[in-house]
Amino acid sequence: MWLIPLVATVVAGVFAVMLGRQFLERHGQAQLLWAIAMAMFAVASAAATIGVASGWTSRLYGIYWTLGAVLNVAFLAGGELVLLFRKPWVRWAVWLVLVFATAFTVSVVSGAHVSAEALAVQLPRGIKVFGDGTPAHRLAQQVAYPAFAILILGTIWSAWKMRGRPELRDRFIGTLLIALGATVVAAGAAFAATGVLVGFIGTLVAGICLMFWGFLRASRPIVVPDATPVVVEPAQPEPTA
């Protein structure tokens, strides 16, 4: 069973490296934020792989919860906002919010009480590990849920702006695949909340693969159709008297 989240780890790791290379080539802040998000996804998936294979510890679950359940979707949403609103103040505001959210999340999770009994299963439930209504448990609702809404609305809006343009067909389809993949990953939260391991790891892998496929499709070179050549009739000589 641990091999399935390992696949998600590898795919997310490759995804993060490719986004990092794009950032180095283009210096786009969106690529940097997405690269960080995919690196977080890879580490969280690695934590899940180890937890499923050999048992969970409080530190391992804290890494999984912080990077996988809370922060990675926030960085994805931040990248989408930077891409949509190309203003310096938006970029600075996004970074400020993300730095605060990261520091707050790490502080809350690292200081949270963890139930050792709840960690004794293959897929621990956050509500059991931290306790219902505790600050650590509510982080996903406070950070990840709003970020997911921003991400989906942003990607749908991006796709809508590209509709009907043949030269942007790959980017249009790729953007929709990314939104679909993010939705599949988010749906896995329902399985995680109920402790259904097969459903959780299945949606984890399917979602990241869809997002990676969408990224590859959207990254294809844009081919602008050749304009129809205009034929200019040669000038006729003026008749002589």
Phi, psi and omega in degrees: 000330182290342180293331184291309175295337176295324176299316178298323178298314182294313181299314180295324178295315177297318178303313181297318180296316180295320177293322177298320177295320177298320179297317181295328181280320188251343183059034178275129180295328179298316179297322179295315180296319178292325177297318177297317180299317180290327174296319176299316179300317181296315180294318179296320178293323176296320177297319178295321178299313180294318180298316180292322185283318188230005178105152184265146169242167180297322179293317181297317180291325177298320177295313179301315184290316183295310186274325185268313185275337188242300197274327189296323180290331177295319179289326175298315179295321178299318177298322179294319179296317179297323180291321183284319184247093187276064178237140180304321183292329176294316179301314180294321179295318180298313179298319180298314180296318182291321177296317178296314180299321179294311180298318181295316181296313180299318180296315182292314184291319181293333180263002184281148173282133183242132179278116179296327180295321181291338180277357187277008179248168182292325178231091180296147179261134182304323181294331178273323182293314184260334184103139182297128176082001178286158180304320181294320180291325184280352181302320181299321179289323185280329185251305189289320183296308177299322180296321179297318179298317178297316181299312183293314179298321180293317180291323177295319178296319178299315179296321181298321180291338182264357185298146175075009179247105185303325182289343179253017183301314180297318180292323178297310180294318179299319180296318178294323177295322177297316178297319179295316179298318178297324178292320178296316177299317179297324178297332178297339178298328178295321177292320179296322182292334180257359177078022180272100188295314184299315179295321181295308183289331177294314179290328178300310182289314181299318182294314182291327177293320177296318179295319179294318177300315179298320178298315180297319180293317182289340183272358178296147179300142178279125180252113179273124179303141178296138177288147179292124183297141179266124180268121180258121179291135179296145180296138178271139179295143179292138178295141178269151182287000000 
